């Protein structure tokens, strides 16, 4: 259960992961060189596809786990130079997003609505956290200029 949002400048994510009924905090968005990467889904599978992205996105090396109907993850990749935004799912062939605002994960509908109402991605994730019980534990943000920031820790 996740929400990751992109407003054209900042990639933001909640920090909540679950193991059974226990909630933990984890980082779900990363910066590698000229790429921003965020994954929604099982964390161990997220690590696999993130490693695939940073190792060059070679089709033959695409994680087999992504073919698992129950456990594949959505991965969003933003390229600094081109400004392109891609979503990887079950294959190494991405969906190219042309929309101004992008969101993935369980809280994506809330985040998209918030951004369309004028909120930035950080605020959109905070709103999704308030409305989606699968999201929480604070907000992380990334930009190409500033890098990684933990900008809020939710304690309730």
DSSP file (Angstrom, degrees, kcal/mol; ACC not computed):
  #  RESIDUE AA STRUCTURE BP1 BP2  ACC     N-H-->O    O-->H-N    N-H-->O    O-->H-N    TCO  KAPPA ALPHA  PHI   PSI    X-CA   Y-CA   Z-CA
    1    1 A X              0   0    0      0, 0.0     2,-0.3     0, 0.0    40,-0.1   0.000 360.0 360.0 360.0 121.7    0.0    0.0    0.0
    2    2 A X        -     0   0    0    133,-0.1   105,-2.2    38,-0.1   104,-0.5  -0.952 360.0-148.9-152.7 160.3    1.7    3.1   -1.2
    3    3 A X  E     +A  105   0A   0     -2,-0.3    11,-1.8   103,-0.2     2,-0.4  -0.942  18.0 174.5-138.9 128.0    1.2    6.5   -2.8
    4    4 A X  E     -AB 104  13A   0    100,-2.2   100,-2.2    -2,-0.3     2,-0.4  -1.000   9.8-173.7-129.0 131.6    3.9    8.1   -5.0
    5    5 A X  E     -AB 103  12A   0      7,-2.7     7,-2.8    -2,-0.4     2,-0.4  -0.968  14.1-165.0-132.6 143.5    3.2   11.4   -6.8
    6    6 A X  E     -AB 102  11A   0     96,-3.0    96,-2.2    -2,-0.4     5,-0.2  -0.996   6.6-179.7-126.4 125.8    5.0   13.4   -9.4
    7    7 A X        -     0   0    0      3,-1.5     4,-0.1    -2,-0.4    94,-0.1   0.233  64.2 -89.1-108.5  12.2    4.1   17.1  -10.0
    8    8 A X  S    S+     0   0    0      2,-0.2     3,-0.1    94,-0.1    93,-0.1   0.246 122.4  36.7  97.9 -11.5    6.6   17.8  -12.7
    9    9 A X  S    S+     0   0    0      1,-0.4   135,-0.5   133,-0.0     2,-0.4   0.559 113.0  41.8-134.8 -39.8    9.3   18.9  -10.3
   10   10 A X        -     0   0    0    133,-0.1    -3,-1.5   134,-0.1     2,-0.5  -0.955  58.4-149.9-125.6 133.9    9.2   16.8   -7.1
   11   11 A X  E     -BC   6 142A   0    131,-2.8   131,-2.4    -2,-0.4     2,-0.3  -0.893  26.1-176.3 -96.9 127.6    8.7   13.1   -6.6
   12   12 A X  E     +BC   5 141A   0     -7,-2.8    -7,-2.7    -2,-0.5     2,-0.3  -0.931   7.3 175.5-128.6 150.7    6.9   12.4   -3.3
   13   13 A X  E     -BC   4 140A   0    127,-2.3   127,-2.8    -2,-0.3    -9,-0.2  -0.994  29.5-118.9-149.4 150.6    6.0    9.2   -1.4
   14   14 A X  E     - C   0 139A   0    -11,-1.8    14,-0.3    -2,-0.3   125,-0.2  -0.331  22.7-138.4 -76.1 175.8    4.6    8.0    1.8
   15   15 A X        +     0   0    0    121,-2.1    11,-2.4   123,-0.8     2,-0.3   0.360  56.4 122.3-118.9   1.7    6.8    5.8    4.0
   16   16 A X  E     +E   25   0B   0    120,-1.2     2,-0.3   122,-0.3     9,-0.2  -0.526  27.1 166.8 -80.3 129.5    4.4    3.1    5.2
   17   17 A X  E     -E   24   0B   0      7,-2.5     7,-3.1    -2,-0.3     2,-0.4  -0.937  19.3-147.3-127.4 158.4    5.1   -0.6    4.6
   18   18 A X  E     -E   23   0B   0     -2,-0.3     2,-0.4     5,-0.2     5,-0.2  -0.956  16.7-171.2-129.1 145.1    3.3   -3.5    6.3
   19   19 A X  E >  S-E   22   0B   0      3,-2.6     3,-1.9    -2,-0.4     2,-0.3  -0.917  78.0 -46.7-130.9 105.3    4.3   -7.0    7.3
   20   20 A X  T 3  S-     0   0    0     -2,-0.4     0, 0.0     1,-0.3     0, 0.0  -0.579 123.0 -26.4  65.3-128.0    1.2   -8.8    8.3
   21   21 A X  T 3  S+     0   0    0     -2,-0.3     2,-0.4    -3,-0.1    -1,-0.3   0.341 117.5 103.0 -96.3   5.4   -0.6   -6.3   10.6
   22   22 A X  E <   -E   19   0B   0     -3,-1.9    -3,-2.6     0, 0.0     2,-0.4  -0.758  61.4-146.2 -95.5 134.6    2.6   -4.6   11.7
   23   23 A X  E     +E   18   0B   0     -2,-0.4     2,-0.3    -5,-0.2    -5,-0.2  -0.826  20.9 173.7-101.8 135.2    3.4   -1.2   10.1
   24   24 A X  E     -E   17   0B   0     -7,-3.1    -7,-2.5    -2,-0.4     2,-0.4  -0.824  28.3-116.5-128.5 169.1    7.0   -0.1    9.4
   25   25 A X  E     +E   16   0B   0     -2,-0.3     2,-0.3    -9,-0.2    -9,-0.2  -0.895  38.0 160.2-109.0 141.8    8.6    2.9    7.7
   26   26 A X        -     0   0    0    -11,-2.4     2,-0.4    -2,-0.4    -2,-0.0  -0.989  41.5-105.4-155.0 156.3   10.7    2.6    4.6
   27   27 A X        +     0   0    0     -2,-0.3   -12,-0.1     1,-0.1     3,-0.0  -0.719  31.2 174.7 -84.7 132.7   12.0    4.7    1.7
   28   28 A X        +     0   0    0     -2,-0.4    11,-1.8   -14,-0.3     2,-0.4   0.431  59.0  64.3-118.2  -4.7   10.2    4.1   -1.6
   29   29 A X  E     -F   38   0C   0      9,-0.2     2,-0.3   -16,-0.1     9,-0.2  -0.955  60.3-178.1-126.2 145.0   11.8    6.7   -3.8
   30   30 A X  E     -F   37   0C   0      7,-3.1     7,-3.1    -2,-0.4     2,-0.5  -0.960  21.2-142.2-142.4 153.1   15.4    7.0   -4.9
   31   31 A X  E     +F   36   0C   0     -2,-0.3     2,-0.4     5,-0.2     5,-0.2  -0.983  19.5 174.0-117.3 126.5   17.7    9.1   -7.0
   32   32 A X  E >   -F   35   0C   0      3,-2.2     3,-1.5    -2,-0.5     2,-0.3  -0.918  62.6 -60.7-132.4 105.9   20.4    7.5   -9.1
   33   33 A X  T 3  S-     0   0    0     -2,-0.4    21,-0.0     1,-0.3    -1,-0.0  -0.402 123.2  -8.4  59.2-120.0   22.3    9.9  -11.3
   34   34 A X  T 3  S+     0   0    0     -2,-0.3    46,-2.9    -3,-0.1     2,-0.4   0.024 120.7  89.9 -98.0  25.8   19.8   11.5  -13.7
   35   35 A X  E <   -FG  32  79C   0     -3,-1.5    -3,-2.2    44,-0.2     2,-0.4  -0.961  55.0-160.3-123.8 140.9   16.9    9.3  -12.7
   36   36 A X  E     -FG  31  78C   0     42,-2.1    42,-2.8    -2,-0.4     2,-0.4  -0.976  21.7-170.9-110.7 135.5   14.3    9.5  -10.0
   37   37 A X  E     +FG  30  77C   0     -7,-3.1    -7,-3.1    -2,-0.4     2,-0.3  -0.985  12.3 175.4-132.9 135.3   12.7    6.1   -9.2
   38   38 A X  E     -FG  29  76C   0     38,-2.2    38,-3.1    -2,-0.4     2,-0.4  -0.999   9.5-162.5-139.1 140.6    9.7    5.2   -7.1
   39   39 A X  E     - G   0  75C   0    -11,-1.8     2,-0.5    -2,-0.3    36,-0.2  -0.971   7.1-162.9-128.2 138.6    8.1    1.8   -6.6
   40   40 A X  E     + G   0  74C   0     34,-2.8    34,-2.4    -2,-0.4     2,-0.3  -0.978  58.6  44.9-117.2 120.0    4.7    0.7   -5.3
   41   41 A X  S    S-     0   0    0     -2,-0.5    32,-0.1    32,-0.2    31,-0.1  -0.921  99.7  -2.6 143.4-168.7    4.3   -2.9   -4.2
   42   42 A X     >  -     0   0    0     29,-0.3     4,-2.3    -2,-0.3     3,-0.3  -0.300  62.8-134.7 -56.1 130.7    6.1   -5.5   -2.2
   43   43 A X  H  > S+     0   0    0      1,-0.2     4,-2.2     2,-0.2     5,-0.2   0.857 101.8  54.0 -60.8 -39.0    9.4   -4.0   -1.0
   44   44 A X  H  > S+     0   0    0      1,-0.2     4,-1.3     2,-0.2    -1,-0.2   0.895 112.9  43.8 -65.9 -37.2   11.6   -7.0   -1.9
   45   45 A X  H  > S+     0   0    0     -3,-0.3     4,-2.2     2,-0.2    -1,-0.2   0.836 109.3  58.3 -72.2 -32.6   10.3   -6.9   -5.5
   46   46 A X  H  X S+     0   0    0     -4,-2.3     4,-2.3     1,-0.2    -2,-0.2   0.890 103.4  52.5 -62.3 -39.1   10.7   -3.1   -5.5
   47   47 A X  H  X S+     0   0    0     -4,-2.2     4,-2.4     2,-0.2    -1,-0.2   0.901 108.0  52.5 -62.8 -40.7   14.4   -3.6   -4.8
   48   48 A X  H  X S+     0   0    0     -4,-1.3     4,-2.0     1,-0.2    -2,-0.2   0.943 113.0  41.3 -62.5 -48.1   14.7   -6.0   -7.7
   49   49 A X  H  X S+     0   0    0     -4,-2.2     4,-2.2     2,-0.2    -1,-0.2   0.853 112.8  54.9 -72.7 -31.7   13.1   -3.7  -10.3
   50   50 A X  H  X S+     0   0    0     -4,-2.3     4,-2.5    -5,-0.2    -1,-0.2   0.931 109.3  47.9 -62.6 -44.3   15.0   -0.6   -8.9
   51   51 A X  H  X S+     0   0    0     -4,-2.4     4,-1.4     1,-0.2    -2,-0.2   0.886 109.4  53.8 -62.6 -38.3   18.2   -2.5   -9.4
   52   52 A X  H  <>S+     0   0    0     -4,-2.0     5,-2.3     2,-0.2     6,-0.4   0.912 109.9  48.0 -60.9 -43.0   17.1   -3.4  -12.9
   53   53 A X  H ><5S+     0   0    0     -4,-2.2     3,-1.6     1,-0.2    -2,-0.2   0.943 112.7  46.2 -63.8 -48.3   16.5    0.2  -13.7
   54   54 A X  H 3<5S+     0   0    0     -4,-2.5    -1,-0.2     1,-0.3    -2,-0.2   0.710 106.5  61.0 -72.4 -17.2   19.9    1.5  -12.3
   55   55 A X  T 3<5S-     0   0    0     -4,-1.4    -1,-0.3    -5,-0.2    -2,-0.2   0.207 132.4 -82.4 -93.3  15.9   21.7   -1.3  -14.1
   56   56 A X  T < 5 -     0   0    0     -3,-1.6    -3,-0.2     1,-0.1    -2,-0.1   0.456  52.1 -97.6 107.8   0.6   20.6   -0.1  -17.5
   57   57 A X      < -     0   0    0     -5,-2.3     2,-0.5     1,-0.2    -1,-0.1   0.916  54.2-176.2  53.8  48.9   17.0   -1.4  -18.0
   58   58 A X    >   -     0   0    0     -6,-0.4     3,-1.6     1,-0.1     4,-0.3  -0.679  24.2-140.6 -81.0 122.3   18.3   -4.4  -20.1
   59   59 A X  G >  S+     0   0    0     -2,-0.5     3,-1.8     1,-0.3    -1,-0.1   0.872  99.4  55.1 -51.8 -45.1   15.2   -6.3  -21.4
   60   60 A X  G 3  S+     0   0    0      1,-0.3    -1,-0.3    -3,-0.0    -2,-0.0   0.724 107.6  51.2 -64.5 -21.3   16.9   -9.8  -20.9
   61   61 A X  G <  S+     0   0    0     -3,-1.6    -1,-0.3    -9,-0.1    -2,-0.2   0.306  75.9 136.7 -98.6   8.3   17.6   -8.9  -17.2
   62   62 A X    <   -     0   0    0     -3,-1.8    30,-0.1    -4,-0.3   -13,-0.1  -0.325  68.3 -97.0 -58.9 133.8   14.0   -7.9  -16.4
   63   63 A X    >   -     0   0    0      1,-0.2     3,-1.5   -15,-0.1     4,-0.2  -0.281  21.9-146.5 -59.6 127.9   13.0   -9.4  -13.0
   64   64 A X  G >  S+     0   0    0      1,-0.3     3,-2.2     2,-0.2     4,-0.2   0.817  95.1  72.5 -61.1 -30.8   11.1  -12.6  -13.4
   65   65 A X  G >  S+     0   0    0      1,-0.3     3,-1.7     2,-0.2    -1,-0.3   0.758  81.9  71.2 -58.3 -24.5    9.1  -11.6  -10.2
   66   66 A X  G <  S+     0   0    0     -3,-1.5    -1,-0.3     1,-0.3    -2,-0.2   0.693  88.9  62.3 -66.9 -17.2    7.3   -8.9  -12.2
   67   67 A X  G <  S+     0   0    0     -3,-2.2     2,-0.6    -4,-0.2    -1,-0.3   0.538  77.0 106.5 -84.0  -6.5    5.4  -11.7  -14.0
   68   68 A X    X>  -     0   0    0     -3,-1.7     4,-1.6    -4,-0.2     3,-0.7  -0.648  63.9-151.5 -76.0 114.2    3.9  -12.8  -10.7
   69   69 A X  T 34 S+     0   0    0     -2,-0.6    -1,-0.2     1,-0.2    -3,-0.0   0.794  92.3  43.7 -57.7 -31.8    0.2  -11.6  -10.9
   70   70 A X  T 34 S+     0   0    0      1,-0.1    -1,-0.2    -3,-0.0    -2,-0.0   0.709 124.2  28.7 -88.7 -20.8    0.0  -11.3   -7.1
   71   71 A X  T <4 S+     0   0    0     -3,-0.7   -29,-0.3    -6,-0.2    -2,-0.2   0.351  78.1 123.8-129.9   7.5    3.3   -9.6   -6.3
   72   72 A X     <  -     0   0    0     -4,-1.6     2,-0.3    -6,-0.1   -30,-0.2  -0.312  48.3-140.2 -68.4 159.6    4.5   -7.5   -9.2
   73   73 A X        -     0   0    0     16,-0.3     2,-0.5   -32,-0.1   -32,-0.2  -0.812   8.1-123.0-118.7 157.9    5.2   -3.8   -8.5
   74   74 A X  E     -G   40   0C   0    -34,-2.4   -34,-2.8    -2,-0.3     2,-0.4  -0.878  29.3-166.7 -96.3 134.0    4.6   -0.6  -10.4
   75   75 A X  E     -GH  39  88C   0     13,-2.4    13,-3.2    -2,-0.5     2,-0.5  -0.987   6.6-160.0-126.6 126.5    7.8    1.4  -10.9
   76   76 A X  E     -GH  38  87C   0    -38,-3.1   -38,-2.2    -2,-0.4     2,-0.4  -0.901   8.3-170.6-106.8 134.1    7.9    5.0  -12.0
   77   77 A X  E     -GH  37  86C   0      9,-2.8     9,-2.9    -2,-0.5     2,-0.5  -0.990   4.6-166.2-127.6 126.1   11.1    6.4  -13.6
   78   78 A X  E     -GH  36  85C   0    -42,-2.8   -42,-2.1    -2,-0.4     2,-0.5  -0.957  10.6-149.9-113.7 127.0   11.7   10.1  -14.3
   79   79 A X  E  >  -G   35   0C   0      5,-2.6     4,-1.9    -2,-0.5   -44,-0.2  -0.848   1.9-153.6 -98.9 126.0   14.6   11.0  -16.6
   80   80 A X  T  4 S+     0   0    0    -46,-2.9    -1,-0.2    -2,-0.5   -45,-0.1   0.947  89.5  47.7 -62.8 -51.4   16.2   14.4  -15.9
   81   81 A X  T  4 S+     0   0    0    -47,-0.3    -1,-0.2     1,-0.2   -46,-0.1   0.921 125.7  25.9 -61.9 -48.3   17.5   15.1  -19.4
   82   82 A X  T  4 S-     0   0    0      2,-0.1    -1,-0.2     1,-0.0    -2,-0.2   0.713  93.5-133.3 -88.6 -21.6   14.4   14.3  -21.4
   83   83 A X     <  +     0   0    0     -4,-1.9    -3,-0.1     1,-0.3    -2,-0.1   0.520  52.5 155.0  77.1   4.7   11.8   15.0  -18.7
   84   84 A X        -     0   0    0     -5,-0.2    -5,-2.6    -6,-0.1     2,-0.5  -0.348  32.9-154.4 -68.7 145.0   10.2   11.6  -19.7
   85   85 A X  E     -HI  78  97C   0     12,-0.6    12,-2.8    -7,-0.2     2,-0.3  -0.987  15.9-176.8-122.7 121.3    8.1    9.8  -17.2
   86   86 A X  E     -HI  77  96C   0     -9,-2.9    -9,-2.8    -2,-0.5     2,-0.5  -0.885  16.3-153.6-119.8 147.9    7.8    6.0  -17.6
   87   87 A X  E     -HI  76  95C   0      8,-2.3     8,-2.5    -2,-0.3     2,-0.5  -0.988  10.1-162.0-119.5 125.1    5.9    3.3  -15.7
   88   88 A X  E     +H   75   0C   0    -13,-3.2   -13,-2.4    -2,-0.5     4,-0.1  -0.892  23.4 150.0-104.7 135.5    7.2   -0.2  -15.7
   89   89 A X        -     0   0    0      2,-0.6   -16,-0.3    -2,-0.5    -1,-0.1   0.241  68.1 -14.1-125.2-109.3    4.8   -3.0  -14.7
   90   90 A X  S    S+     0   0    0    -18,-0.1     2,-0.3     3,-0.1    -2,-0.1   0.526 124.3  38.8 -86.0  -6.7    4.8   -6.6  -15.9
   91   91 A X  S    S-     0   0    0      2,-0.2    -2,-0.6   -24,-0.0   -28,-0.1  -0.885  84.0-110.9-136.3 167.9    7.2   -6.2  -18.8
   92   92 A X  S    S+     0   0    0     -2,-0.3     2,-0.7    -4,-0.1   -33,-0.1   0.377  93.6  95.9 -79.2   7.4   10.4   -4.3  -19.6
   93   93 A X  S    S-     0   0    0    -34,-0.1    -4,-0.3     1,-0.0    -2,-0.2  -0.871  71.5-146.4-102.1 110.3    8.3   -2.2  -22.1
   94   94 A X        -     0   0    0     -2,-0.7     2,-0.5    -6,-0.1    -6,-0.2  -0.237  11.1-124.2 -80.3 161.0    7.3    1.0  -20.3
   95   95 A X  E     -I   87   0C   0     -8,-2.5    -8,-2.3    -2,-0.0     2,-0.6  -0.904  27.7-140.3 -94.3 129.2    4.2    3.1  -20.5
   96   96 A X  E     -I   86   0C   0     -2,-0.5     2,-0.4   -10,-0.2   -10,-0.2  -0.830  12.9-145.9 -93.9 123.1    5.2    6.7  -21.3
   97   97 A X  E     +I   85   0C   0    -12,-2.8   -12,-0.6    -2,-0.6     5,-0.1  -0.746  21.5 178.0 -91.3 133.3    3.1    9.2  -19.4
   98   98 A X        +     0   0    0     -2,-0.4    -1,-0.1   -14,-0.1     2,-0.1   0.385  48.8 108.7-109.0  -0.8    2.3   12.5  -21.1
   99   99 A X  S    S-     0   0    0      1,-0.1    -2,-0.1     2,-0.1     3,-0.0  -0.383  72.0-129.2 -77.9 155.2    0.2   13.9  -18.3
  100  100 A X  S    S+     0   0    0      1,-0.1     2,-0.4    -2,-0.1    -1,-0.1   0.905  95.5  43.1 -68.2 -42.9    1.4   16.8  -16.1
  101  101 A X        -     0   0    0    -94,-0.1     2,-0.4   -93,-0.1   -94,-0.2  -0.888  69.1-175.8-111.7 136.9    0.6   14.9  -12.9
  102  102 A X  E     +A    6   0A   0    -96,-2.2   -96,-3.0    -2,-0.4     2,-0.3  -0.980   5.6 170.5-130.3 140.8    1.4   11.3  -12.3
  103  103 A X  E     -A    5   0A   0     -2,-0.4     2,-0.3   -98,-0.2   -98,-0.2  -0.991   5.7-176.5-147.2 148.0    0.6    9.0   -9.3
  104  104 A X  E     +A    4   0A   0   -100,-2.2  -100,-2.2    -2,-0.3     3,-0.2  -0.906  40.8  48.7-134.7 165.4    0.9    5.3   -8.6
  105  105 A X  E >  S-A    3   0A   0     -2,-0.3     3,-1.6  -102,-0.2     4,-0.2  -0.313  98.8 -49.5  98.3 179.2   -0.1    3.1   -5.7
  106  106 A X  T 3  S+     0   0    0   -104,-0.5     3,-0.3     1,-0.3  -103,-0.2   0.801 135.0  45.1 -61.7 -33.7   -3.1    2.6   -3.5
  107  107 A X  T 3> S+     0   0    0   -105,-2.2     4,-2.1    -3,-0.2    -1,-0.3   0.195  78.7 112.6 -96.3  16.5   -3.5    6.3   -2.8
  108  108 A X  H <> S+     0   0    0     -3,-1.6     4,-2.9  -106,-0.3     5,-0.2   0.851  71.3  55.3 -61.9 -37.8   -3.0    7.5   -6.3
  109  109 A X  H  > S+     0   0    0     -3,-0.3     4,-2.1    -4,-0.2    -1,-0.2   0.912 110.2  46.3 -63.5 -41.5   -6.6    8.7   -6.9
  110  110 A X  H  > S+     0   0    0     -3,-0.3     4,-2.2     2,-0.2    -1,-0.2   0.922 114.3  47.9 -64.7 -44.0   -6.4   11.0   -3.9
  111  111 A X  H  X S+     0   0    0     -4,-2.1     4,-2.4     2,-0.2    -2,-0.2   0.912 111.6  49.4 -65.5 -43.2   -3.0   12.3   -4.9
  112  112 A X  H  X S+     0   0    0     -4,-2.9     4,-2.4     1,-0.2    -1,-0.2   0.927 111.0  49.7 -62.5 -44.1   -4.0   13.0   -8.5
  113  113 A X  H  X S+     0   0    0     -4,-2.1     4,-1.0    -5,-0.2    -1,-0.2   0.916 110.8  50.5 -60.4 -42.6   -7.2   14.8   -7.4
  114  114 A X  H  <>S+     0   0    0     -4,-2.2     5,-2.4     1,-0.2     3,-0.4   0.912 110.7  48.1 -63.0 -43.1   -5.2   16.9   -5.0
  115  115 A X  H ><5S+     0   0    0     -4,-2.4     3,-1.6     1,-0.2    -1,-0.2   0.886 108.7  53.6 -67.1 -36.9   -2.6   17.9   -7.6
  116  116 A X  H 3<5S+     0   0    0     -4,-2.4    -1,-0.2     1,-0.3    -2,-0.2   0.718 105.3  56.5 -68.4 -19.0   -5.4   18.8  -10.1
  117  117 A X  T 3<5S-     0   0    0     -4,-1.0    -1,-0.3    -3,-0.4    -2,-0.2   0.266 133.0 -89.1 -94.5  11.1   -6.8   21.1   -7.4
  118  118 A X  T < 5S+     0   0    0     -3,-1.6    -3,-0.2     1,-0.3     2,-0.2   0.443  82.8 133.1 103.2   0.4   -3.5   22.9   -7.1
  119  119 A X      < -     0   0    0     -5,-2.4    -1,-0.3    -6,-0.2     2,-0.1  -0.532  52.7-123.3 -82.4 150.8   -1.5   21.0   -4.5
  120  120 A X     >  -     0   0    0     -2,-0.2     4,-2.5     1,-0.1     5,-0.2  -0.331  36.4 -95.3 -80.9 175.0    2.1   20.0   -5.1
  121  121 A X  H  > S+     0   0    0      1,-0.2     4,-2.2     2,-0.2     5,-0.2   0.868 123.6  53.9 -64.4 -37.0    3.2   16.4   -4.9
  122  122 A X  H  > S+     0   0    0      2,-0.2     4,-2.0     1,-0.2    -1,-0.2   0.959 113.2  42.0 -60.1 -50.9    4.3   16.6   -1.2
  123  123 A X  H  > S+     0   0    0      1,-0.2     4,-2.3     2,-0.2    -2,-0.2   0.860 111.4  57.0 -65.2 -35.0    0.9   18.0   -0.1
  124  124 A X  H  X S+     0   0    0     -4,-2.5     4,-2.3     2,-0.2    -1,-0.2   0.892 107.1  48.3 -63.0 -39.8   -0.9   15.5   -2.4
  125  125 A X  H  X S+     0   0    0     -4,-2.2     4,-2.5     2,-0.2    -2,-0.2   0.905 109.3  53.2 -67.3 -40.7    0.8   12.6   -0.6
  126  126 A X  H  X S+     0   0    0     -4,-2.0     4,-1.7     1,-0.2    -2,-0.2   0.908 110.0  48.2 -59.6 -40.6   -0.2   14.1    2.8
  127  127 A X  H  X S+     0   0    0     -4,-2.3     4,-1.4     2,-0.2    -2,-0.2   0.916 110.3  51.1 -65.9 -42.9   -3.8   14.3    1.6
  128  128 A X  H  X S+     0   0    0     -4,-2.3     4,-2.6     1,-0.2     7,-0.2   0.888 106.8  55.1 -61.0 -38.3   -3.6   10.7    0.4
  129  129 A X  H  < S+     0   0    0     -4,-2.5    -1,-0.2     1,-0.2     6,-0.2   0.894 107.3  50.3 -61.1 -39.6   -2.2    9.6    3.8
  130  130 A X  H  < S+     0   0    0     -4,-1.7    -1,-0.2     1,-0.2    -2,-0.2   0.821 121.6  32.8 -66.7 -29.9   -5.3   11.2    5.5
  131  131 A X  H  < S+     0   0    0     -4,-1.4     2,-0.6    -3,-0.2    -2,-0.2   0.640 109.1  64.4-105.8 -17.3   -7.7    9.4    3.2
  132  132 A X    ><  -     0   0    0     -4,-2.6     3,-1.8    -5,-0.2    -1,-0.1  -0.935  61.7-155.9-116.4 116.7   -6.1    6.0    2.4
  133  133 A X  T 3  S+     0   0    0     -2,-0.6    -1,-0.1     1,-0.3    -4,-0.1   0.604  92.2  62.4 -69.8  -8.9   -5.6    3.6    5.3
  134  134 A X  T 3  S+     0   0    0   -132,-0.1     2,-0.3     2,-0.0    -1,-0.3   0.394  96.6  70.1 -92.2   3.2   -2.8    1.9    3.4
  135  135 A X    <   +     0   0    0     -3,-1.8     2,-0.3    -7,-0.2  -133,-0.1  -0.902  63.9  89.9-120.7 147.8   -0.6    5.0    3.3
  136  136 A X        +     0   0    0     -2,-0.3  -121,-2.1     2,-0.2  -120,-1.2  -0.994  19.0 108.3 167.9-162.0    1.2    6.7    6.1
  137  137 A X  S    S-     0   0    0     -2,-0.3     2,-0.1  -122,-0.2    15,-0.1   0.656  93.9 -63.4  67.8  22.2    4.3    7.1    8.2
  138  138 A X        -     0   0    0     15,-0.2  -123,-0.8   -13,-0.1     2,-0.4  -0.390  60.8 -76.3 102.5-178.8    5.4   10.5    6.8
  139  139 A X  E     -CD  14 152A   0     13,-1.4    12,-1.8  -125,-0.2    13,-1.1  -0.980  27.6-163.7-129.3 133.5    6.4   11.9    3.4
  140  140 A X  E     -CD  13 150A   0   -127,-2.8  -127,-2.3    -2,-0.4     2,-0.3  -0.894  12.8-166.3-107.9 146.1    9.7   11.6    1.5
  141  141 A X  E     -CD  12 149A   0      8,-2.7     8,-2.4    -2,-0.4     2,-0.3  -0.970   6.8-171.8-132.2 152.5   10.5   14.0   -1.4
  142  142 A X  E     +CD  11 148A   0   -131,-2.4  -131,-2.8    -2,-0.3     2,-0.3  -0.998   5.2 175.1-138.7 140.1   13.1   14.0   -4.1
  143  143 A X  E  >  - D   0 147A   0      4,-0.7     4,-1.3    -2,-0.3  -133,-0.1  -0.927  40.4-119.2-132.7 164.1   14.1   16.5   -6.8
  144  144 A X  T  4 S+     0   0    0   -135,-0.5    -1,-0.1    -2,-0.3  -134,-0.1   0.834 114.2  41.8 -69.1 -30.5   16.8   16.5   -9.3
  145  145 A X  T  4 S+     0   0    0      2,-0.1    -1,-0.1     1,-0.1    -3,-0.0   0.920 126.7  25.0 -82.6 -47.0   18.3   19.6   -7.7
  146  146 A X  T  4 S-     0   0    0      1,-0.2     2,-0.2     3,-0.0    -2,-0.1   0.680  89.9-153.3 -97.8 -21.2   17.9   19.1   -4.0
  147  147 A X  E  <  -D  143   0A   0     -4,-1.3    -4,-0.7     2,-0.0    -1,-0.2  -0.496  48.8  -0.3  80.5-153.2   17.9   15.3   -3.7
  148  148 A X  E     +D  142   0A   0     -6,-0.2     2,-0.4    -2,-0.2    -6,-0.2  -0.508  59.5 171.2 -84.0 135.4   16.3   13.3   -0.9
  149  149 A X  E     -D  141   0A   0     -8,-2.4    -8,-2.7    -2,-0.2     2,-0.8  -0.989  30.5-146.0-142.1 134.9   14.4   14.9    2.0
  150  150 A X  E     +D  140   0A   0     -2,-0.4   -10,-0.2   -10,-0.2     3,-0.1  -0.903  28.9 174.0 -89.6 111.9   12.3   13.4    4.8
  151  151 A X  E     +     0   0A   0    -12,-1.8     2,-0.3    -2,-0.8   -11,-0.2   0.526  56.0  15.6-105.0  -7.4    9.8   16.3    5.1
  152  152 A X  E     -D  139   0A   0    -13,-1.1   -13,-1.4   -15,-0.1     2,-0.5  -0.948  52.4-157.1-162.8 143.5    7.3   15.0    7.6
  153  153 A X        -     0   0    0     -2,-0.3     2,-0.5   -15,-0.2   -15,-0.2  -0.982  18.4-146.9-123.2 118.4    7.0   12.2   10.1
  154  154 A X        +     0   0    0     -2,-0.5   -17,-0.1     1,-0.1    -2,-0.0  -0.729  18.5 177.9 -86.1 126.3    3.4   11.2   10.9
  155  155 A X              0   0    0     -2,-0.5    -1,-0.1     1,-0.1     0, 0.0   0.520 360.0 360.0-108.9  -6.9    3.2   10.1   14.5
  156  156 A X              0   0    0      0, 0.0    -1,-0.1     0, 0.0    -2,-0.0   0.474 360.0 360.0-100.6 360.0   -0.5    9.4   14.9
